[in-house]
Amino acid sequence: MIRRFGVIIWGLAAVGLGGCGAAASILDVGEEIVLAQAQDAGAWVEIAGGRYTTEFDEGMKERSHNLRLACEVVDGVILKVGEEFSFNKHVGLATAEKGYLPAKIFINGKEAMGLGGGICQLSSTLYNAAEGAGMTVLERHAHSRRVYYVPVGRDAATAYGGVDLRFRNDLPYVVRLRASAVDGKNVVWLERM
C-alpha cells in the first residue's frame, strides 16, 4: 500500500473500482464524489497518517489482556468535528470489576504492579495515530521512565484522575477511532465517516 494523498479507501469492489474486498486504493481528498460512493457502499475510508502500530510481548499475559480490554473500549469511538477525546474519560479507572489484571506500571520512575498495567501502550499508540492524522493534541505526558514500544518522546502516559491523553478533532469531518491488539501488534487507525 502506498500513501500519496489524503485518504485510503479499503474494500472498493462494492463501488466498482476493482479489486477484492481487501483491496486498497488511494484517492485525492478532492475526489469527494468517489469518497461518498465508497462510504455509501460500506467501504471505510482511512485517514492518511492516522495509522500507528506498536509491538507487544504476547508472553506477558496480564499486560496483553489489559491492552486488549482497553482496545475494546476505544474501538469504534466517534468524534464529531470539534469534539474532544479523553483517554481517561473513555477507558476510565482500571478495576478488577472491569476485568483488568495486575501488571507492571511506573510510579514516580519506579516499577510497581497495578491494575491495568499495559494500557498506556494503547494511549501512546493512539497519540501517534491522532497526531499523524492532524488532530489537535491538548494534553500528553511522558512516562517517568523510558518505554520500549515507541521512540523517545512519542509516548503518552495516563493515570486515571490525573495524567491524561486528550486531543480534539479539528478535521472537517467526523472520525471513528479503531484499535486492536492481535498477534503482538497494537494497531490504531482513524477512519473518516
C-alpha positions in Angstrom: 0.0 0.0 0.0 1.4 3.4 -1.0 0.2 6.7 0.5 0.2 9.6 -1.9 -2.8 11.7 -0.9 -5.2 12.4 1.9 -7.2 9.2 2.3 -7.0 5.5 1.8 -10.2 3.6 0.8 -10.5 -0.1 1.6 -12.9 -2.7 0.2 -13.7 -0.9 -3.1 -15.1 -3.9 -5.0 -18.5 -2.8 -4.0 -18.2 0.6 -5.7 -16.9 -0.8 -9.0 -13.3 0.4 -8.5 -11.9 -3.1 -8.9 -10.1 -5.5 -6.7 -11.4 -7.7 -3.9 -12.8 -6.8 -0.6 -9.3 -6.5 0.9 -8.1 -4.2 -1.9 -7.0 -0.7 -1.2 -6.9 2.3 -3.4 -5.7 5.8 -2.8 -7.6 8.9 -3.8 -7.0 12.6 -3.7 -9.1 14.3 -0.9 -10.7 16.4 -3.5 -12.4 13.4 -5.1 -15.5 13.9 -2.9 -17.9 12.0 -5.2 -15.8 8.9 -5.2 -15.4 9.1 -1.4 -19.1 9.4 -1.0 -19.7 6.4 -3.2 -17.2 4.4 -1.3 -18.8 5.2 2.0 -22.3 4.6 0.7 -21.1 1.1 -0.4 -19.8 0.3 3.0 -16.1 0.8 2.3 -14.2 2.5 5.1 -12.0 5.5 4.5 -8.8 5.6 6.5 -7.2 9.0 7.1 -3.7 9.1 5.7 -1.2 9.4 8.5 -3.8 8.2 11.0 -2.4 4.7 11.5 0.2 3.7 14.0 1.5 0.3 15.1 3.4 -0.7 18.2 4.6 -4.2 19.2 4.0 -6.0 22.5 5.1 -9.3 24.1 2.2 -11.8 24.0 4.1 -13.8 26.7 3.2 -11.0 29.1 -0.3 -12.4 29.6 -1.7 -10.0 32.1 -0.4 -6.9 30.2 -1.6 -8.2 26.9 -5.0 -8.9 28.4 -5.2 -5.3 29.7 -4.2 -3.9 26.4 -6.8 -5.9 24.5 -9.5 -4.9 27.0 -8.7 -1.2 26.6 -8.7 -1.5 22.8 -12.3 -2.9 23.0 -13.3 0.2 24.9 -11.7 2.7 22.4 -12.6 0.8 19.2 -15.5 2.5 17.5 -15.5 5.8 19.4 -16.9 8.5 17.2 -15.5 12.1 17.3 -17.6 14.8 15.8 -16.0 17.9 14.3 -14.6 19.9 17.3 -15.2 17.1 19.8 -12.5 16.2 22.3 -11.3 12.7 23.2 -10.1 12.0 26.7 -8.4 8.6 27.3 -9.3 8.7 31.0 -12.9 9.6 30.3 -13.4 6.7 27.7 -11.3 4.0 29.4 -12.0 5.0 32.9 -10.4 3.6 36.1 -8.9 0.2 35.5 -10.6 -2.1 38.1 -10.9 -5.8 38.7 -14.6 -5.5 38.1 -14.0 -4.3 34.6 -11.7 -7.3 34.1 -8.3 -5.6 34.4 -5.4 -7.6 35.8 -2.3 -6.5 37.8 0.7 -5.9 35.6 3.8 -3.7 35.6 3.3 0.1 35.8 5.6 3.0 36.5 5.1 5.3 39.6 7.5 8.1 40.0 10.1 6.4 38.0 9.9 3.1 39.8 8.3 -0.2 38.6 5.3 -1.4 40.5 2.3 -3.7 40.0 -1.0 -2.1 39.3 -4.4 -2.9 37.8 -4.4 -2.1 34.1 -0.7 -2.2 33.6 -0.1 -2.0 29.8 -2.9 0.3 28.8 -0.5 3.2 28.3 0.7 1.4 25.3 -2.7 2.0 23.8 -2.7 5.7 24.8 0.8 6.0 23.2 -0.3 4.3 20.0 -3.4 6.4 19.9 -1.4 9.6 20.4 0.8 8.8 17.4 -2.2 7.9 15.2 -4.1 11.0 16.2 -1.2 13.4 15.7 -0.4 11.8 12.4 -4.0 12.3 11.2 -3.8 16.0 12.1 -5.8 16.0 15.4 -5.0 18.8 17.8 -3.2 17.3 20.8 -4.4 19.1 24.0 -2.7 17.0 26.7 0.1 14.5 26.6 2.6 13.4 29.2 5.8 11.3 29.0 6.3 8.3 31.3 8.6 8.7 34.2 10.8 6.0 32.6 11.6 5.0 29.0 9.1 2.7 27.4 10.1 0.1 24.8 7.2 0.3 22.3 7.6 3.9 20.9 10.6 6.1 20.2 11.7 8.6 22.9 9.2 11.5 23.2 6.4 9.6 21.4 4.8 8.0 24.5 1.6 9.2 26.2 1.3 8.2 29.9 -2.1 8.1 31.5 -3.3 7.8 35.1 -6.9 8.0 35.9 -7.8 11.1 37.8 -4.7 13.0 36.8 -2.4 12.4 33.8 -4.5 12.1 30.6 -4.2 12.0 26.8 -6.6 14.5 25.2 -7.0 15.5 21.6 -9.6 17.3 19.6 -11.0 16.6 16.1 -10.3 19.8 14.2 -10.6 17.9 10.9 -13.6 19.0 8.7 -15.4 15.6 9.1 -16.5 13.1 11.7 -13.8 10.5 12.7 -14.1 7.0 14.1 -11.3 5.6 16.2 -10.3 2.0 15.6 -8.0 -0.1 17.9 -6.8 -3.7 18.1 -4.2 -5.8 19.9 -3.6 -9.0 18.0 -0.5 -11.2 17.3 1.8 -8.9 19.2 0.8 -5.8 17.4 -1.2 -2.9 18.8 -2.7 -1.0 15.9 -4.7 2.2 16.0 -6.2 3.8 12.9 -8.7 6.6 12.2 -11.5 6.4 9.7 -13.3 9.3 8.0 -17.0 9.0 8.5 
